[in-house]
Amino acid sequence: MTSRGIPRTTGRVIVVDENEQVLLFGMRDPEKVGFQRQWITPGGRTNGEETTRDAAARELAEETGLVVSPNQLGSPVAYFETLWDAPDGVVYHVHDDYWMLRTASFSPDNSGLEPDERAGLSVHRWWPLADLRGLPPAEVFLPIGLGDLTSYLLANGHPKEPVRLPGSN
């Protein structure tokens, strides 16, 4: 991967409950005509010198109310990396690290979000693994292959090295 582009790093968490359902937030993408919703894992950008693991734990608490220490997340299970030409013309070098966290089902509390973030992450849902593979084309799960990745992790445990996600450059 070339170092071209402004670094944009995130830490994200694949939250799986006792029924092997995955917690996702639905977001609308106004740039795509006919696009209904994209479903994303909790998480977000790093702040300052924060690590992606620190960002994942912080964002998980802000977006869901579930507080875990960064150490409880362990090491990443997957990553995604690409160059992204944003609509405003800025090129970003995107690197997203993913962790998996098993927990009891809960109702997310997004009161830790800023008002603009709260509007964007206002819809959440626990998705059964089988449903992560067959949505209409107007809806998308991110990262690509989330259902397959989660099934693999549940069956095989934590990988020795993080899995490179589809679409990575």
Buried (B, 14 or more C-beta within 10 A) or exposed (E): EEEEBEEBBBBBBBBBBEEBBBBBBBBEEEEEEEBBBBBBBBBBEBEEEBEBBBBBBBBBBBBBBBEBEBEEBEEBBBBBBBEBEEEEEEEBBBBBBBBBBEBEEEEBEBEBBEEEBBEBBEEBEBBEBEBBEEBEEEEBBBBBBBBBBBBBBEEEEEBEEBBEBEEBE
